[in-house]
């Protein structure tokens, strides 16, 4: 299949590589051209501008935020202007619900199709094809791109025919992860201040009542205070919590824990932590307790 892929960051590069190795014809674009070089070496074609990546049957985007997608989707060189009628735009980005609705409407007006196929997993999972993919959109379009999504993920779950539904659930999932990081950080600071070995405590908890990979993996990063290089930057975590609270306000859903997690990210940003891994909010309790700097 002829595929365009726009956005070759830590996640996008791994996902695009999976598609090339599956034998698909990829044309790739990234704002920083050098990031496309490893894909070109594998056989991808380089797009000089966004419109050049929109000639095929499907265009994937994996971008940082609403602003980045808006710049790629709209305008004279954007996806809406250059994709053929009937072509499918698959967005794997974590977007606000509002932006997902806006892009879906623009594609529909241009007789194109928009599918949200959000992913759960870190860069190493993207490279290994072990992401969890959650898709929503027009049934025929989702079925058409499902084999492509299967190249990237260990599972593909179809949620509904409304693309923004996938974005809403993705935001809910990221909120749960961010809340877990904060709770882990507080619990580990507590036991460490009490004179216990936080690694030993984490090993016990994650081999018994919290025997879940995400607790083990994120807990290990917090205990080791290994926040660089970032698998998922704290600035992106802050953005996601902001999108969560915007969706909650629009739906009339109180989320008091969301306010707390937002404030933790705000503090981390104020202390210069934007480029750290988002698990760095888990160290703030240790700093407050005097067991870390």
N, C-alpha and C positions, 0 to 999 in steps of 0.2 A: 504494500500500500504506500502511496505517496503521502508523506507526513511532514508538516512544518512543526518545529519545536522552538519556542521562544522563552528564554530564561534558563541560563545554564549555570546557576549557582550550585551550592553543595547538593541540593536535592535534584534539581533539574538535570544536571550533568549525568548523575547516576541513572535517572529514568530514561533519558535520551539514549544512553549507551545500551540499555537493555533492548530498546527498540531496534537499534542498528544491528545488534548481534542476533536479533530474531529475523533479520533479513529484510527489514523495511527500508525504503528509500527516504532518507531524512534530509531536509533543508533546515539549517539551524541559524538562529539569530540571537546575539547577546549584545547588550549595550556596550560592554567591554569586549571587543572582538577577540582578544587573546584567550578568553575562556572557552571559545569554540574550537581552539586548535586541537585538543585531544580528540574531539569528535570528528574533525576533518581528517585526522590521521586514521580514523577507523572507517572512513568512506563517506561521511556526511558531506553535503554541499554547503558552502557558506552563503548566507543571505547578507547582502550589503545593507539592506533596510528591511523593516518589518514587512512591507508589502511583498517582498521577494519570497518570504516564507509562507505565503498564503495561497499558493497556486494549486495545492494538492487537495486530497479528499478530506483531510483532518488537520487541524492546527491545535497543538497543545500549548498551553501557557503555564509556566510555573514561576510566578512573580511574587515579590515581597509583600505587596499591599495593594489597597484600592487605587492609590495614586499611580502606581506603576502599571496596573492593568488598564486604567483609564487612558493613560498615554499610549498604550499599545492598541487598544480596541478602537479608539475614536480618532478622528482627524483624517487628513488627506492620505496619510500613509498607514492608516490603521486597518485592523482586521475587518471591520464592518464594510469598509470601502473596497477592500481587495479580495475577500473570500468569494468564491463562486456561489451562486444560488444552490442550495442543497448541501453545501459543505458544513462540517461540524467543527465548532470550536469547543475544545475540552479544556476547561480551566481546573487545574489541580491546586490552585492557590487558596490560602485561607483568606477569604474576603468577608466584608460586612454583608449582611443579608440585603441591605439596600443596594449595594453595588451589584450583587449577583442578579437582582431583579432588573436593574437598569440595563445591564449588558444583555440579559436574556431578551428583553423587550426590543432592544436595538437590532439584535440578530433576527428576531422574528419579523420585524418590519422589512428587513433586507432579504427575506426568504432564505435565511440561513438558520442553523440550529445551534443552540447552546446547551452544553452538558457540564454540570459541575461534577468533578470526580476528585474529591478531596482525599488526602492521604494521611494516615497515621504512621509515624515511624521516623527515625533519624537518618542521616545521610548513608550510614553503613547499610541500613535496611534497603534504601533506594538502590544502592549499587548491587545488592544481592538479590533484588527482586522479591523482597520480603515485606513490602509495605502492606498495610491494610487499606483497601480502597473502598470508598463510599461514594456511590454515583447516584445522580438524580437528573432526570430530563426526559424528553420524549422517548417513548419506549423503543421505537425503531432505531433511533440514533444511539441509544445506550447499548442496544444489542449489537449494533454495528461496530462500536468501539470497544466492546467488552473483551474481545481477544487481545487487543492492545493493552488494556488495563491489566489483564492477566499476566502479561509479560513483566509487569512492574510489581505485582502484588501477590502475596500468598493467598489472599482472598479478595473477592470483589462482591460487595453487597449493594444491591439496587434498592434505593429507599422510596422514591416516588417519581412522578412525572414533572415535579416543580424543581428546577435546578437549585433554587435558593434553600430548599429544605436540607440539602446536603451541607450547605454552608452553615446553617443554623446548628445542625448536630455536630459539625466539626468544632464550632465555637464552644458548644457545651462540653465536648470532649477535652478541648484544650483548657477550659476552665477547671475541669476536674484534675487535670495534670498539674496545673499551676497551684491549685489548692493543696494537692498532695505534697508538692515540693515544700510549700510553706509549713505544712503540718510535720513533715519529716524533719525539716530544719529545727523546728521548735522542740520536737521530741529528742533529737540527738543533742541539742544544746543542753537540755535538761539533764540527761544521763551523764554527759561529759562534765558538767558543773558539779554533779554529785560524786565525781571521782571514778566513774566507770569508763571503760574503753568503748568509745562509740562504735568502732568497727565490730567488736565482739557483740555489742548490743544489736547492731544492724544485722549481723549474720544470724543471730537467734531469731529476730523478728521475721526476717525474710525467708527463713527455712521452716517456719511454723505458721502462725496465723496470717502473715502477709507474704506467703510464698507465691509472689507474682513478679515476673521479670521487670516490670516498670519500677516497682519499689526497690528491687535489687540494683538496677542500673542507675537510677537517679540517686538513690541513697548512697551508692558507692562514690559518685561524683561529689556529693556533699561532704562525705567523710574525708575524702582525699583533698577536698577543696580544689578540684581539678576543673576549672571553669574556662580554660583556654586549651586548644582552640575551641571555639563555640560550635557545637552541632546545631544549635538553634539559639540565635542571639537574643539577649534579654530585651533589646529594643523591639523585636518581633513579638515576644511574649507580652510586653506592655501593650502593643497594638492590638493583640488578640483579646486581651481583657477589656480594652476600651470598646472593641466591637461587641463583646458579650454584653456589656452594660448598656450599650446603645440598643441592642435587640431587646434586652429586658425592659428598658424604658418604653420602647415602642409597643411591647406586648403587655405592659402593666404588671411585670413580675418583679417583686422585691428580691434583691440578691445582696444581702448585707455582707456575706463573705466575699463577694466580688469586689465590694468597696475596699475591704481590707487588703486583698491581693493587689488591687490597683495601686494602693498607697505603698505597698512594699516595692513594687516595680518603680514607682515614682522616686522613692528614696534611693534605690540602686542607681537609677539614671542620674540623680543629683550628685551621687558620689563617684560618677565617672564609669559606671559599669555597663554602659550600653552595648559594648562589644563582647562582654562576657557571655558564657552560656547562661540560659535562663534559670538553671539550677542555682545560680549565684544568689537568688533571693533566699535560698535555704541557709546561707551563712549568716544572714543578718541577725538571727536570734543568738548565734554564738558570739557575734560581735557585741551585742547588747549584754550578754551574760559575762563578757570579759574573758572568754576562752579562745577568741580569734581576733584578728585585726582586719 
